[in-house]
Amino acid sequence: MDKDMLMVNIRKSKVLRTVLMPAVLIRKKQEERAYRKLPDSQYLKKFKGIHKGGRCFVIGNGPSLTVSDLELLKGEVTFATNGIFHIFDQTDWRPTFYMSMDNSYLDSQIDEIKQHVKGRKFLNYSCHGHGRKKEDKIVYFLIKGPYKADRKDFYQTDVSEDISDYFAQTFSVTTTCIEFAIYMGFEEIYLIGVDNNYSFTDKTKSNHFYSSAEGFKGVVHYDDNQVKSYELYREFALKHGCTIYNATRGGKLEVYPRVTLEDVLAR
């Protein structure tokens, strides 16, 4: 049984969650203690409020994303994730901030990330075992709760106020980018390419603008949980004087007000 399937089974089984939770908590505590000894936490503090009042764009890897969209975003502050580097050979646009948090993705694609993403990379501390050199320009962040496990499921319950301490345990690296952007003080956050529309039965349809990398089957998507997380970040953003908009062309994410990318950039 691969790691993704194991996570699905744990998620569905209250018994497995109960049995394995102590071991998970012990491992998390060990990670926290080790992470606190790194300079990464202090480095992240430097980003507090540095873009107060500004705007940024969080780019998803949905099939609606196009090269022309990225060309329009040159000169803007952008966040991008995971396999965004698959489009690098078609444009000289590069993200301001690159992030990846999924354990399975990092385990299988860390070498590709190091090779293709030349700028600063913000990665889940869980991948630290793969090592890093100075030229890798990797900054580790810590993923931690809070989340709640009930009889049927587990879901995110809060957002971190201080990402130098930890990022909240969430269900999409897109929301991790949003959390980072709010910490930086952005007043407007625009999503592009966040289709939130996944197909698990139609093998001819890609869930991303690129086909899955060889040897990587893709992450497990918790659709309902992701929507709940998006709603949580909407309220968290508003509490911090920030509004999140959806500039994605199509898709199924209706949590945020819809806007058109061209209209936003024309302002």
C-alpha positions as CSV (number, residue, x, y, z in Angstrom):
1,M,0.0,0.0,0.0
2,D,1.5,3.4,-1.0
3,K,1.6,6.4,1.3
4,D,-1.4,8.2,-0.4
5,M,-3.6,5.2,0.0
6,L,-2.6,4.8,3.6
7,M,-3.5,8.4,4.3
8,V,-7.0,7.8,2.7
9,N,-7.6,4.8,4.9
10,I,-6.5,6.6,8.0
11,R,-8.7,9.5,7.1
12,K,-11.7,7.3,6.7
13,S,-11.2,5.2,9.9
14,K,-11.8,6.6,13.3
15,V,-10.1,3.4,14.8
16,L,-6.9,3.9,12.7
17,R,-6.8,7.6,13.6
18,T,-7.2,6.8,17.3
19,V,-4.5,4.1,17.2
20,L,-2.0,6.1,15.2
21,M,-2.6,9.5,16.7
22,P,-0.1,9.1,19.6
23,A,2.7,8.2,17.2
24,V,1.8,11.1,14.9
25,L,1.8,13.6,17.9
26,I,5.2,12.3,19.1
27,R,6.7,12.7,15.6
28,K,5.2,16.2,15.3
29,K,6.7,17.2,18.7
30,Q,10.1,15.9,17.5
31,E,9.8,17.9,14.3
32,E,8.9,21.1,16.2
33,R,11.9,20.8,18.5
34,A,14.3,20.2,15.6
35,Y,12.8,23.0,13.6
36,R,13.1,25.5,16.4
37,K,16.9,25.0,16.2
38,L,17.0,26.2,12.6
39,P,17.4,29.8,11.5
40,D,14.5,29.4,9.1
41,S,12.0,30.6,11.7
42,Q,13.8,33.8,12.2
43,Y,14.1,34.3,8.5
44,L,10.4,34.0,8.0
45,K,9.8,36.8,10.6
46,K,11.3,39.2,8.1
47,F,8.2,38.9,5.9
48,K,5.8,40.2,8.5
49,G,3.9,43.2,7.0
50,I,6.5,43.9,4.3
51,H,3.7,44.3,1.6
52,K,1.2,46.0,3.7
53,G,-1.6,47.5,1.5
54,G,-0.4,45.8,-1.7
55,R,-1.8,43.2,-4.0
56,C,-0.6,39.8,-5.1
57,F,-1.6,36.8,-7.2
58,V,-1.7,33.2,-6.0
59,I,-1.3,30.9,-9.0
60,G,-2.9,27.4,-9.0
61,N,-1.9,24.7,-11.4
62,G,-5.4,24.0,-12.7
63,P,-6.0,23.2,-16.4
64,S,-7.4,26.8,-17.0
65,L,-3.9,28.3,-16.4
66,T,-2.3,29.6,-19.6
67,V,1.1,31.0,-20.6
68,S,-0.7,34.2,-21.6
69,D,-2.0,34.6,-18.1
70,L,1.5,34.4,-16.7
71,E,2.8,36.8,-19.3
72,L,0.3,39.3,-18.0
73,L,1.6,38.9,-14.4
74,K,5.1,40.0,-15.1
75,G,6.0,42.6,-12.6
76,E,3.4,41.5,-10.1
77,V,4.1,39.7,-6.8
78,T,3.1,36.1,-7.4
79,F,3.0,32.9,-5.5
80,A,3.2,29.6,-7.3
81,T,3.5,26.0,-6.3
82,N,4.4,22.3,-7.0
83,G,4.7,21.6,-10.7
84,I,4.6,25.2,-11.9
85,F,8.1,24.6,-13.3
86,H,6.5,22.5,-16.1
87,I,5.6,25.8,-17.8
88,F,9.0,27.5,-17.4
89,D,10.2,26.4,-20.9
90,Q,7.3,28.4,-22.4
91,T,7.8,31.7,-20.6
92,D,10.5,33.8,-18.9
93,W,8.0,34.7,-16.2
94,R,9.0,33.3,-12.8
95,P,7.1,33.4,-9.5
96,T,8.2,35.7,-6.7
97,F,7.6,33.0,-4.1
98,Y,7.5,29.2,-4.7
99,M,6.0,26.9,-2.1
100,S,5.4,23.2,-1.7
101,M,4.0,21.4,1.3
102,D,2.6,17.9,0.3
103,N,4.8,15.1,1.6
104,S,4.3,12.7,-1.3
105,Y,4.9,15.4,-3.9
106,L,8.1,16.6,-2.2
107,D,9.4,13.0,-1.7
108,S,9.1,12.3,-5.4
109,Q,9.8,15.7,-7.0
110,I,12.4,17.4,-4.8
111,D,15.2,16.9,-7.3
112,E,13.1,18.4,-10.0
113,I,12.2,21.3,-7.8
114,K,15.9,22.0,-7.0
115,Q,16.8,21.7,-10.7
116,H,14.1,23.9,-12.2
117,V,13.2,26.5,-9.5
118,K,16.2,28.7,-9.3
119,G,14.7,31.3,-6.9
120,R,13.9,31.0,-3.2
121,K,11.9,27.9,-2.4
122,F,9.7,27.6,0.7
123,L,9.2,23.9,1.5
124,N,7.6,21.8,4.2
125,Y,10.2,20.9,6.8
126,S,9.0,17.3,6.3
127,C,11.3,17.1,3.3
128,H,14.5,18.1,5.2
129,G,15.8,14.5,5.0
130,H,16.5,15.1,1.3
131,G,19.1,17.6,2.3
132,R,19.8,21.2,1.1
133,K,22.8,23.1,0.0
134,K,23.2,26.9,0.1
135,E,22.7,27.1,-3.7
136,D,19.4,25.3,-3.3
137,K,17.9,28.5,-1.7
138,I,15.5,26.4,0.4
139,V,13.7,27.8,3.4
140,Y,11.8,25.3,5.6
141,F,8.5,26.1,7.1
142,L,6.7,24.0,9.8
143,I,3.2,22.6,9.2
144,K,1.2,22.1,12.4
145,G,-2.4,22.0,13.5
146,P,-4.9,23.2,14.5
147,Y,-7.4,20.7,13.0
148,K,-10.2,18.7,14.4
149,A,-10.9,15.0,14.0
150,D,-14.5,13.9,14.5
151,R,-16.2,10.6,14.0
152,K,-16.4,11.1,10.2
153,D,-13.5,13.2,9.2
154,F,-10.8,15.7,10.2
155,Y,-10.8,19.3,9.1
156,Q,-8.9,22.6,9.6
157,T,-10.2,24.8,12.4
158,D,-7.9,27.8,12.5
159,V,-5.2,29.7,10.7
160,S,-1.7,30.6,12.1
161,E,-1.2,34.2,13.1
162,D,2.6,33.8,13.0
163,I,4.0,31.7,10.1
164,S,7.5,31.9,11.6
165,D,6.1,29.6,14.3
166,Y,4.1,27.4,12.1
167,F,1.7,27.3,9.1
168,A,-1.7,25.8,9.7
169,Q,-2.4,22.2,8.7
170,T,-4.5,22.6,5.6
171,F,-5.6,20.7,2.6
172,S,-4.1,22.7,-0.3
173,V,-0.8,24.5,-0.8
174,T,-2.8,27.3,-2.4
175,T,-4.2,28.1,1.1
176,T,-0.7,28.0,2.5
177,C,0.3,30.7,-0.1
178,I,-2.8,32.7,1.0
179,E,-1.6,32.4,4.7
180,F,1.8,33.6,3.7
181,A,0.4,36.5,1.8
182,I,-1.8,37.6,4.6
183,Y,1.2,37.5,7.0
184,M,3.0,39.8,4.5
185,G,0.1,42.3,4.8
186,F,-1.3,42.2,1.3
187,E,-4.7,44.0,1.1
188,E,-5.8,42.2,-2.1
189,I,-5.1,38.6,-3.0
190,Y,-6.2,37.3,-6.4
191,L,-6.4,33.6,-7.3
192,I,-5.7,32.5,-10.9
193,G,-5.7,28.9,-12.2
194,V,-7.4,27.6,-9.0
195,D,-10.0,25.5,-10.7
196,N,-10.9,23.3,-7.7
197,N,-12.4,20.9,-10.1
198,Y,-10.8,17.4,-9.9
199,S,-11.6,14.3,-12.0
200,F,-10.8,10.9,-10.7
201,T,-12.7,8.8,-13.2
202,D,-11.8,10.4,-16.6
203,K,-8.2,9.3,-17.2
204,T,-8.0,11.5,-20.3
205,K,-8.5,14.7,-18.3
206,S,-5.7,16.2,-16.4
207,N,-6.3,17.9,-13.0
208,H,-3.5,20.3,-13.8
209,F,-2.2,22.4,-16.8
210,Y,0.4,19.6,-17.2
211,S,0.2,15.8,-17.1
212,S,1.4,14.3,-13.9
213,A,5.1,13.8,-13.7
214,E,6.5,10.4,-14.4
215,G,6.6,8.3,-11.3
216,F,4.2,10.6,-9.4
217,K,0.6,9.8,-9.2
218,G,-0.6,13.1,-7.7
219,V,-1.7,14.1,-4.3
220,V,-4.9,13.0,-2.6
221,H,-7.5,15.7,-2.9
222,Y,-10.0,16.3,-0.1
223,D,-12.5,18.4,-2.0
224,D,-15.0,19.1,0.7
225,N,-12.3,19.8,3.3
226,Q,-10.5,22.2,0.8
227,V,-13.7,24.2,0.4
228,K,-14.1,24.5,4.2
229,S,-10.5,25.7,4.4
230,Y,-11.0,28.3,1.6
231,E,-14.0,29.6,3.6
232,L,-11.9,29.7,6.8
233,Y,-9.2,31.8,4.9
234,R,-11.9,34.1,3.6
235,E,-12.9,35.1,7.1
236,F,-9.3,35.2,8.4
237,A,-8.3,37.5,5.5
238,L,-11.2,39.9,6.2
239,K,-10.3,40.0,9.9
240,H,-6.9,41.2,8.8
241,G,-8.1,43.8,6.4
242,C,-7.5,41.7,3.3
243,T,-10.0,40.5,0.6
244,I,-9.5,37.4,-1.6
245,Y,-10.8,37.4,-5.1
246,N,-11.0,34.6,-7.7
247,A,-9.7,35.6,-11.1
248,T,-9.7,31.9,-12.3
249,R,-11.2,31.4,-15.8
250,G,-14.0,29.0,-14.9
251,G,-13.5,26.3,-12.4
252,K,-15.7,25.4,-9.4
253,L,-14.4,27.6,-6.6
254,E,-17.2,30.0,-5.6
255,V,-16.0,30.9,-2.1
256,Y,-14.5,34.3,-3.3
257,P,-15.9,37.1,-5.4
258,R,-15.3,36.6,-9.1
259,V,-13.2,39.1,-11.0
260,T,-11.5,39.2,-14.5
261,L,-7.8,39.2,-14.6
262,E,-7.6,41.8,-17.3
263,D,-9.9,44.1,-15.3
264,V,-7.8,43.8,-12.2
265,L,-4.5,44.6,-14.1
266,A,-6.1,47.6,-15.9
267,R,-6.7,49.4,-12.6
